[in-house]
Amino acid sequence: MLWYTLTPLDILLFRDAKPFTPGERAWAGSVFPPNGHAIAGAIRGLLNNDQKITLKGVFLCYQQKLYLPRPLNYVGKNLLHPLTWLDKDSPYRQMIWNRFSPAPLLKKAPDEEEEKENNIARKPRNYLPYSVITKLLDNKELKSEDWLCQEREKPQPWSVETRSHNCLDSGTRQVKDADGYFVENAIRLHSGWSLAIGIDKKIPNTPTSMRLGGEGHRVLVEECPELSEQWEKLQQQSQRNYEAGGKSLAYLITPGVFERIHKDQKAVCQPYPWEWKLAHTVNSNQKEGNLVSVATAQPLPISGRVRDEDKNNDELGIMNAESKNSSFSTHPSSLKSIPAPQVFAAPAGSVYYLNRPDILFQDTDEAPNKVKRWRSLGYSELLWISYLNN
């Protein structure tokens, strides 16, 4: 796996998965960091072929140091604990909760030190550096400076710039009704920051520029061996924690897509893997699993694009006819693309509490190609942390 930094040469534009047509809706939604579909499409365009690629990321990078999303199972610097993992003499054990859902997460006790720190105008980091992530994996105590922004540091390393677009009728000074006027948000990464990705293919002629996102804006692609070393160390520690067994935390560092087709052919997404059954059961018909609790946030809508291989399509029919009478060949990239069905992903930073580590169906040989494709695009990446009751 080779690692690269993608440094913007201008602002970046990434629209979210909400349908948008100028003239019907004035605001075009945006998303950042970009999802794996956007990165994979840009890289294939750079490589000028349609070969399959495997991604790790998308992450952030500052001065050759990897940054990952802050885990959502902390309040301040205090770790949240599942109700069922608290001591039996804890007063919280008297709580009544819906046992068809994951167990509630609680602090063990109020923290006076945290209340004092909240009076200081310092905001928590939304992304944590590699040094702090290694502490998390090693179960080392984290200090306030690990969680809070340092001097002149912003919670997130980018600024949002609102850009308006309009199109005028020919010969007039009036905005067209069809194309109309609309507004979208552009992203400007702060100085020194880049996107970071791992890929199983070597990008030739680096450093080079690559189109990424809307309006043809470009990024500078550079190889970064330091990121590869950091990633390997994180993976090694995560694997050791996984093999240690026992109570564990699964830390989601990229959006997690957990979709299942039900008997009525409806696709349903949920914030944790379908194969991870709840550890607490309500009746004898339920099978006990390993999942105890979940710390997550608002789901992230994702919609990629697929190639339309309908042979009845007039445009494609012409191409096929031409290819029979000449050297022209119908390359997959020339096929018409259409929006793919939308899915809802668990946001990066979600954390899952399990009685013992469990594997993802997406990583097994039994998983269909559609499911494996999500993993190959960098989604549902987990790091494992051993749970210590402290």
C-alpha positions in Angstrom: 0.0 0.0 0.0 1.5 3.3 -1.1 0.5 6.6 0.6 0.0 10.0 -1.0 -0.9 13.5 0.0 -3.4 15.5 -2.0 -2.7 19.2 -1.5 -5.4 21.6 -2.9 -4.1 24.1 -5.4 -7.4 26.0 -5.1 -10.7 25.6 -3.2 -12.4 22.3 -3.5 -16.1 21.6 -4.3 -17.8 18.3 -3.2 -21.6 18.1 -3.4 -23.4 15.8 -1.0 -25.8 13.1 -2.0 -29.0 15.2 -1.9 -30.6 15.6 -5.4 -30.0 19.1 -6.7 -31.2 20.9 -9.9 -30.5 24.6 -10.3 -33.7 26.6 -10.4 -35.5 24.0 -8.2 -33.4 24.4 -5.1 -31.2 27.4 -4.4 -28.6 25.7 -2.2 -26.4 22.8 -3.3 -25.3 20.8 -0.3 -21.6 20.0 0.3 -19.6 17.4 2.1 -16.0 17.2 3.3 -13.7 15.3 3.6 -14.7 13.7 0.2 -15.9 10.1 0.1 -14.1 7.1 -1.4 -16.1 7.3 -4.6 -14.9 10.8 -5.4 -11.2 9.9 -4.8 -11.4 6.6 -6.7 -13.0 8.4 -9.7 -10.3 11.1 -9.7 -7.5 8.5 -9.5 -8.9 6.4 -12.3 -9.0 9.5 -14.4 -5.4 10.2 -13.6 -4.3 6.6 -14.4 -6.4 6.8 -17.5 -7.8 3.3 -17.1 -10.6 1.5 -15.3 -8.6 -1.1 -13.3 -9.8 -1.8 -9.8 -8.1 0.0 -7.0 -8.1 -0.5 -3.3 -8.1 2.7 -1.1 -7.4 3.4 2.6 -8.8 6.7 3.7 -9.7 9.5 3.1 -7.8 11.0 6.1 -6.2 14.4 6.8 -2.5 15.2 7.0 -0.5 18.0 8.5 3.2 18.2 7.9 3.5 14.5 7.0 1.5 13.5 10.1 -1.7 11.5 9.9 -4.9 12.9 11.5 -8.0 10.8 12.2 -11.5 11.8 13.2 -12.1 12.3 17.0 -13.8 9.3 18.5 -17.4 10.0 19.6 -17.4 8.0 22.8 -15.9 10.8 24.9 -17.3 13.7 26.8 -14.4 16.1 27.1 -11.6 13.8 28.1 -13.9 11.3 29.9 -14.6 8.0 28.3 -18.2 6.9 28.2 -19.0 3.4 29.6 -22.0 1.1 28.7 -24.5 0.8 31.5 -24.1 -3.0 31.6 -20.3 -2.7 32.1 -20.5 -0.4 35.1 -19.9 -1.8 38.6 -22.9 -3.6 40.1 -23.0 -1.1 43.0 -23.3 1.9 40.6 -26.5 3.8 41.1 -26.9 4.0 37.3 -27.6 0.2 37.2 -31.1 1.0 38.3 -31.9 2.7 35.0 -34.7 1.4 32.8 -33.9 1.3 29.1 -35.1 -0.3 25.8 -33.2 -3.7 25.6 -34.0 -4.0 21.9 -31.4 -1.2 21.4 -27.8 -0.9 22.4 -27.1 -0.1 26.0 -26.9 3.6 27.1 -23.5 5.2 27.5 -22.6 7.1 30.7 -19.8 8.8 32.5 -18.9 7.0 35.7 -19.2 10.1 37.8 -19.2 13.9 37.3 -15.7 15.4 36.7 -15.0 18.6 38.5 -11.8 19.2 36.5 -13.7 19.0 33.3 -16.2 21.6 34.5 -13.4 24.0 35.2 -11.8 23.4 31.8 -15.1 24.1 30.1 -14.9 27.7 31.3 -11.8 28.2 29.3 -12.4 29.3 25.7 -10.7 26.2 24.1 -12.6 24.0 21.7 -12.1 20.3 21.2 -10.3 19.1 18.1 -12.4 17.4 15.5 -9.3 15.5 14.2 -6.6 14.0 16.4 -2.9 13.6 15.3 -1.2 10.3 15.0 0.6 10.7 18.3 -2.8 10.9 20.2 -4.3 8.0 18.2 -1.4 5.8 19.3 -2.1 6.7 22.9 -5.7 5.7 22.4 -4.7 2.3 20.9 -2.1 1.8 23.7 -4.7 2.7 26.4 -2.5 5.5 27.7 -4.0 8.4 29.7 -4.9 11.3 27.5 -4.4 14.9 28.8 -6.5 18.0 28.1 -3.9 19.2 25.5 -4.5 16.0 23.5 -8.2 16.8 23.1 -8.3 20.6 23.0 -7.1 23.0 20.3 -3.7 24.5 20.9 -2.9 28.2 20.4 -4.2 29.4 17.0 -5.5 25.9 16.2 -9.0 25.6 14.8 -11.4 22.7 15.6 -11.4 21.6 11.9 -8.5 22.4 9.5 -10.6 24.0 6.7 -12.8 27.0 6.1 -16.1 27.1 4.3 -16.6 29.7 1.6 -20.0 30.4 0.1 -20.0 30.8 -3.7 -22.9 31.9 -5.8 -23.5 30.9 -9.5 -25.8 32.3 -12.1 -26.5 32.1 -15.8 -27.9 35.0 -17.8 -30.3 34.8 -20.7 -28.7 35.6 -24.0 -29.0 39.3 -24.8 -30.6 40.1 -21.5 -29.4 40.9 -18.0 -31.8 38.5 -16.4 -30.9 35.2 -14.7 -32.2 32.1 -16.6 -35.2 30.4 -15.0 -33.9 26.9 -15.8 -30.2 27.2 -14.9 -31.0 30.0 -12.6 -29.1 31.1 -9.5 -27.8 28.8 -6.9 -25.3 28.8 -4.1 -22.9 26.1 -2.9 -20.1 25.9 -0.3 -16.5 25.6 -1.2 -13.8 24.2 1.0 -10.4 25.8 1.6 -7.9 23.7 3.5 -5.7 25.7 5.9 -2.0 26.1 5.2 0.0 23.0 5.6 -2.9 20.6 5.5 -3.6 18.0 2.9 -5.8 15.0 2.2 -4.1 11.6 2.8 -4.9 8.3 1.0 -3.4 4.8 0.7 -3.7 3.0 -2.6 -2.5 -0.3 -4.0 -1.4 1.2 -7.3 1.6 3.4 -7.9 0.7 6.8 -9.3 3.3 7.5 -12.0 5.2 10.8 -12.5 4.6 12.1 -9.0 4.5 14.8 -7.9 1.7 15.6 -10.4 -1.6 17.4 -10.4 -5.0 15.7 -10.5 -8.6 17.0 -11.0 -10.6 16.5 -7.9 -14.2 17.5 -7.2 -16.3 20.0 -9.1 -15.4 22.7 -11.7 -12.1 21.0 -12.6 -10.2 22.2 -9.5 -6.9 20.4 -8.9 -4.7 19.0 -6.2 -1.0 18.3 -6.0 -0.4 14.5 -5.6 2.8 13.6 -3.8 4.1 10.3 -2.4 4.6 10.3 1.4 6.4 7.3 2.9 6.0 8.8 6.4 2.3 8.2 6.3 2.9 4.5 5.3 5.0 4.0 8.4 2.4 5.6 10.6 -0.4 3.5 9.2 1.5 0.3 9.6 2.2 1.0 13.2 -1.5 1.8 13.8 -2.5 -1.4 12.1 -0.1 -3.5 14.1 -1.3 -2.2 17.4 -4.9 -2.6 16.3 -4.3 -6.2 15.4 -2.6 -6.9 18.7 -5.6 -5.5 20.5 -7.9 -7.6 18.3 -6.0 -10.8 19.1 -5.9 -10.0 22.8 -9.7 -10.5 22.9 -11.9 -9.5 25.9 -13.9 -6.4 26.1 -13.0 -4.2 23.1 -13.9 -1.0 21.3 -14.1 -0.9 17.5 -13.2 2.7 16.4 -14.6 3.6 13.0 -12.2 5.9 11.2 -14.0 6.1 7.8 -17.7 6.2 7.1 -19.3 2.8 7.7 -21.8 1.5 5.2 -23.9 -1.3 6.8 -26.7 -2.1 4.3 -28.8 -5.2 4.1 -31.5 -6.3 1.6 -34.5 -7.6 3.3 -37.1 -10.1 2.1 -39.3 -7.4 0.6 -36.2 -6.3 -1.4 -35.9 -3.1 0.5 -32.3 -2.0 1.4 -32.0 -0.8 5.0 -29.0 0.9 6.5 -28.2 1.0 10.2 -25.3 2.6 12.3 -23.7 -0.8 13.1 -23.0 -4.0 11.2 -26.1 -6.3 10.8 -24.0 -9.4 11.7 -23.2 -7.9 15.1 -26.0 -9.0 17.3 -26.8 -7.3 20.7 -25.2 -8.9 23.7 -28.4 -8.5 25.8 -31.4 -10.5 24.9 -35.1 -10.0 25.7 -36.6 -13.4 25.0 -35.3 -16.9 24.4 -35.8 -16.6 20.6 -33.0 -14.1 20.3 -29.4 -15.2 19.8 -26.9 -13.5 22.1 -24.2 -11.5 20.3 -21.2 -9.4 21.2 -22.4 -5.8 20.6 -23.1 -4.0 23.8 -23.3 -0.3 22.9 -22.8 2.3 20.1 -21.5 5.9 20.1 -22.4 7.5 16.8 -23.9 10.7 15.3 -26.0 11.9 12.4 -25.8 9.5 9.4 -23.9 10.6 6.3 -25.8 10.2 2.9 -23.6 8.8 0.1 -24.5 8.3 -3.5 -22.0 7.2 -6.1 -22.6 6.5 -9.8 -22.9 3.3 -11.8 -22.4 2.6 -15.5 -25.6 2.1 -17.5 -25.0 -1.0 -19.7 -28.5 -1.0 -21.3 -28.0 -2.1 -24.8 -31.3 -0.5 -25.9 -29.9 2.9 -25.1 -29.8 4.9 -28.4 -26.5 6.5 -27.7 -24.9 3.2 -26.7 -26.4 1.4 -29.7 -24.7 3.9 -32.0 -21.4 3.3 -30.3 -21.8 -0.5 -30.6 -22.7 -0.2 -34.3 -19.6 1.9 -34.9 -17.4 -0.5 -33.1 -18.4 -3.4 -35.4 -17.4 -1.4 -38.6 -14.2 0.2 -37.3 -11.4 -0.1 -34.8 -13.5 1.9 -32.3 -14.1 -0.1 -29.1 -16.7 0.5 -26.4 -14.6 1.2 -23.4 -16.4 1.0 -20.0 -15.5 4.6 -19.3 -17.6 5.6 -22.4 -20.8 4.1 -21.0 -23.4 6.4 -19.7 -23.3 6.9 -15.9 -26.4 7.2 -13.8 -26.8 7.9 -10.0 -26.5 4.9 -7.8 -29.0 4.2 -5.0 -28.4 6.3 -2.0 -27.1 4.8 1.3 -26.7 6.2 4.7 -23.3 5.6 6.4 -22.3 5.8 10.1 -20.1 8.8 10.4 -16.3 8.4 11.0 -15.5 8.6 14.7 -18.3 6.2 15.7 -17.3 3.6 18.3 -18.7 0.2 19.0 -18.5 -1.6 22.4 -18.2 -5.4 22.1 -17.7 -8.2 24.7 -15.1 -9.5 22.4 -13.8 -8.5 18.9 -15.8 -9.6 15.9 -15.2 -9.6 12.2 -17.0 -7.7 9.5 -19.1 -9.6 7.0 -17.6 -7.3 4.4 -14.1 -8.8 5.0 -15.2 -12.4 4.6 -15.0 -14.6 1.5 -18.8 -15.1 1.6 -19.5 -11.4 1.1 -20.8 -10.5 -2.4 -18.8 -8.3 -4.7 -21.1 -5.4 -4.1 -20.3 -5.4 -0.4 -16.6 -6.0 -0.9 -16.5 -3.0 -3.3 -17.5 -0.7 -0.5 -14.5 -1.9 1.5 -12.2 -1.5 -1.4 -13.2 2.1 -1.6 -12.0 2.7 1.9 -15.3 2.6 3.8 -15.9 0.9 7.2 -12.3 0.9 8.3 -11.9 -0.1 12.0 -9.2 0.2 14.6 -9.4 -2.0 17.7 -8.9 -0.7 21.2 -8.8 -2.9 24.3 -11.3 -1.8 27.0 -9.8 -1.1 30.4 -12.3 -0.4 33.2 -10.7 2.8 34.5 
